[in-house]
């Protein structure tokens, strides 16, 4: 893991000085910012095969085409990065125009999307995503943009922030940590690592609805279980509300918090506002 981090950091340093030298040329942007990991052919650089875990995406793989058939999904991956991988977010180095150009270059140069069923429908979709995690039921984690960040619980439930804090403390802290940074006591022994809610991707995209569904159904290929076997729908809403207000809304001005008549997000130290000060909630 340390080797991966050091290699990724070296790559970031080596390409960061090139941000102003691409002149809007998509091939140059790809060469300067992407090819170091993804390779000139889009299959993945040779060194990355042994130096990175997980491996960079192979854009020539038809299975990847299916996952990435939606353009917006790729744009957000380039913008925000993919947590717990070497894929950095380039939104602070590249303009929105350049990100769009390099995404289109990848799609045109390496991906034969015309072979993918429902490709035209996918292109018209508003779905967005920032990682490659797709559950067996088709749910794509991080597949939510800022436009629906404030989407309420789909089942009409109203989460209780303070009940959620108790549930989080007794069930989630061991992996996700008291600060929501994925550094709980068990995190050292877990791979892939527990979700760090401080990462840009979750902070920009995790709505209450998404948190509810991910908590209820779990995350395939990780140690995140399906809590709908343990929690009631109300409890799922409660713990999702706590995570949203404490770790998402507290760090994202786009997130609206309106809990029980007040609009104060939970504090960044991991405690609900006034949760221990005789609040009557």
C-alpha positions in Angstrom: 0.0 0.0 0.0 2.8 2.4 0.9 4.5 1.6 -2.4 1.3 2.4 -4.2 0.9 5.8 -2.4 4.6 6.8 -3.1 4.3 5.9 -6.8 1.0 7.7 -7.2 2.5 10.8 -5.4 5.5 10.7 -7.8 3.1 10.6 -10.8 1.1 13.5 -9.5 4.3 15.6 -9.0 5.6 14.7 -12.5 2.4 15.7 -14.3 1.3 18.7 -12.2 3.8 21.0 -13.9 2.3 20.3 -17.2 -1.2 21.8 -16.5 -0.6 24.9 -18.6 1.2 23.3 -21.5 -1.5 21.2 -23.2 -3.3 24.1 -25.0 -6.6 22.3 -25.0 -5.3 19.4 -27.1 -7.1 16.3 -25.8 -4.3 13.9 -27.0 -1.7 16.0 -25.1 -3.9 16.2 -22.0 -4.2 12.4 -22.0 -0.5 11.9 -22.6 0.5 14.4 -19.9 -2.0 13.5 -17.2 -3.3 10.0 -17.9 -0.9 7.8 -19.9 1.6 7.5 -17.0 -0.9 5.1 -15.4 -3.3 4.1 -18.1 -0.6 3.8 -20.8 -0.4 5.2 -24.3 -2.8 2.5 -25.6 -5.3 2.8 -22.7 -4.6 -0.7 -21.5 -2.6 0.4 -18.5 1.1 1.2 -18.3 3.5 -1.7 -17.9 4.9 -0.5 -14.6 1.4 -0.1 -13.2 0.8 -3.8 -13.6 3.0 -4.5 -10.6 3.1 -1.1 -9.0 -0.5 -0.3 -8.4 -3.3 -2.1 -6.5 -6.0 -1.9 -7.7 -4.8 -1.7 -11.2 -5.7 1.3 -13.4 -8.8 0.8 -15.6 -8.1 -0.8 -18.9 -10.1 1.3 -21.4 -9.9 -1.4 -24.1 -11.8 -4.0 -22.0 -15.4 -4.4 -23.2 -16.5 -5.0 -19.6 -15.2 -1.6 -18.7 -17.1 -0.1 -21.6 -20.3 -1.4 -20.1 -19.5 0.3 -16.7 -18.4 3.5 -18.3 -20.9 3.9 -21.1 -22.2 7.0 -19.4 -20.0 10.0 -20.2 -20.9 11.9 -17.0 -19.7 9.1 -14.9 -16.2 9.4 -16.5 -16.3 13.2 -16.1 -16.9 13.0 -12.4 -14.2 10.3 -12.0 -11.7 12.6 -13.6 -12.9 15.6 -11.6 -13.1 14.1 -8.2 -10.9 10.9 -8.4 -11.7 7.5 -7.1 -11.3 6.9 -3.3 -8.8 4.3 -2.2 -7.1 4.0 -5.6 -4.3 5.9 -7.3 -6.8 7.8 -9.4 -6.5 11.4 -8.3 -9.1 14.1 -8.8 -8.0 16.6 -11.5 -10.7 19.1 -10.9 -8.2 21.5 -9.3 -5.7 21.2 -12.1 -7.8 20.9 -15.3 -10.6 23.1 -16.4 -14.1 21.6 -17.0 -13.5 22.0 -20.7 -10.2 20.1 -20.6 -11.7 17.3 -18.5 -14.5 17.0 -21.1 -12.0 16.9 -23.9 -9.8 14.2 -22.4 -12.9 12.1 -21.5 -14.1 12.3 -25.1 -10.6 11.4 -26.3 -10.6 8.3 -24.2 -14.0 7.3 -25.3 -13.2 7.8 -29.0 -9.7 6.4 -29.0 -10.0 3.3 -26.8 -13.7 2.5 -26.3 -16.0 1.1 -29.0 -19.2 2.2 -27.3 -21.3 1.5 -30.4 -21.1 -2.2 -29.4 -22.7 -1.6 -26.0 -26.4 -2.3 -25.7 -28.5 0.8 -24.8 -25.5 3.0 -25.4 -27.6 5.9 -26.8 -30.0 5.7 -23.8 -27.0 5.8 -21.4 -25.7 8.9 -23.2 -29.0 10.7 -22.4 -29.0 9.6 -18.8 -28.2 12.1 -16.0 -26.5 9.4 -13.9 -23.0 10.2 -12.7 -20.4 8.3 -10.8 -16.8 8.4 -9.5 -15.8 4.8 -9.0 -16.3 1.4 -10.5 -18.2 -0.2 -7.7 -21.4 -1.8 -9.0 -23.5 -4.1 -6.8 -25.2 -7.2 -8.1 -28.5 -5.4 -8.1 -27.1 -2.7 -10.5 -26.6 0.0 -7.9 -23.5 2.1 -8.7 -21.8 3.6 -5.7 -20.9 7.3 -6.0 -23.3 7.4 -8.9 -24.9 10.6 -7.7 -24.1 14.2 -8.7 -24.5 17.5 -6.8 -27.9 18.1 -8.4 -29.5 15.4 -6.2 -27.2 15.7 -3.1 -30.2 16.9 -1.1 -32.5 14.1 -2.3 -34.6 13.0 0.7 -35.1 9.4 1.7 -37.1 7.7 -1.1 -39.5 6.0 1.4 -40.6 9.3 3.0 -38.8 8.6 6.3 -37.4 11.3 8.4 -34.1 10.3 10.0 -33.4 11.2 13.6 -30.0 12.7 13.9 -29.5 11.8 17.6 -30.7 8.3 17.4 -28.4 7.9 14.4 -25.4 9.0 16.4 -26.0 6.2 18.9 -26.4 3.6 16.1 -23.3 4.9 14.4 -21.3 4.7 17.6 -22.3 1.2 18.4 -22.2 -0.3 14.9 -20.1 1.8 12.5 -17.2 3.3 14.4 -15.2 0.1 14.4 -14.6 0.5 10.7 -15.4 4.0 9.7 -14.0 5.7 12.8 -15.4 8.4 15.1 -14.4 11.0 12.6 -15.9 9.2 9.6 -12.4 9.0 8.0 -12.3 5.2 7.6 -9.8 4.8 10.4 -11.7 2.8 13.0 -10.0 0.1 15.1 -10.8 -2.6 12.6 -9.8 -0.7 9.5 -6.2 -1.9 9.6 -7.5 -5.4 9.0 -10.0 -4.6 6.3 -9.4 -4.5 2.5 -10.7 -2.7 0.6 -10.5 0.0 3.3 -13.7 1.3 4.8 -15.2 4.3 3.2 -13.6 7.6 4.2 -16.5 10.1 4.2 -14.0 13.0 4.0 -13.0 12.1 0.5 -14.1 14.6 -2.2 -16.3 12.1 -4.0 -18.6 11.2 -1.0 -18.7 14.8 0.1 -19.8 15.9 -3.3 -22.3 13.1 -4.1 -23.6 11.1 -1.1 -27.3 12.0 -0.5 -29.4 10.7 2.3 -31.0 8.3 -0.2 -27.7 7.0 -1.4 -26.5 6.4 2.2 -29.7 4.6 3.1 -29.4 2.2 0.1 -25.7 1.6 0.5 -26.2 0.9 4.2 -29.2 -1.3 3.7 -27.8 -3.4 0.8 -24.0 -3.3 1.7 -21.2 -3.0 -0.9 -20.3 -6.0 -3.0 -16.7 -7.0 -2.8 -16.1 -5.3 0.5 -16.7 -6.1 4.2 -19.6 -3.6 4.3 -22.6 -5.8 5.1 -26.2 -5.4 4.3 -27.7 -3.8 7.4 -31.3 -4.2 6.4 -31.0 -7.7 8.0 -30.3 -6.0 11.3 -31.8 -2.5 11.2 -35.4 -1.4 10.6 -36.0 1.1 7.9 -36.3 3.8 10.5 -32.9 2.9 12.0 -31.4 2.9 8.6 -32.7 6.4 8.0 -31.4 7.5 11.4 -27.9 6.4 10.9 -27.9 7.7 7.3 -29.1 11.1 8.6 -26.2 11.2 11.1 -23.6 10.3 8.5 -25.1 12.9 6.1 -25.2 15.8 8.5 -22.0 15.0 10.3 -19.6 14.1 7.5 -21.3 15.3 4.3 -23.3 18.4 5.0 -20.8 19.7 7.6 -18.2 20.0 4.9 -20.2 20.8 1.8 -22.1 24.1 1.5 -24.3 22.6 -1.2 -25.8 20.2 1.3 -29.0 21.4 3.0 -29.6 20.4 6.5 -33.0 20.9 8.1 -33.4 18.6 11.1 -36.2 19.1 13.6 -36.6 22.8 12.8 -32.9 23.9 12.8 -30.4 24.0 10.0 -27.1 23.4 11.9 -25.0 20.6 10.4 -23.4 18.3 12.9 -20.0 19.4 14.0 -16.8 18.1 12.3 -15.7 16.4 15.5 -18.3 13.7 14.9 -21.0 14.8 17.3 -24.5 16.0 16.5 -25.0 19.7 17.5 -26.1 20.0 21.1 -26.4 16.3 21.3 -25.0 16.3 24.8 -26.2 19.6 26.0 -29.7 18.8 27.2 -31.3 19.0 23.8 -34.9 17.9 24.0 -34.8 16.0 20.7 
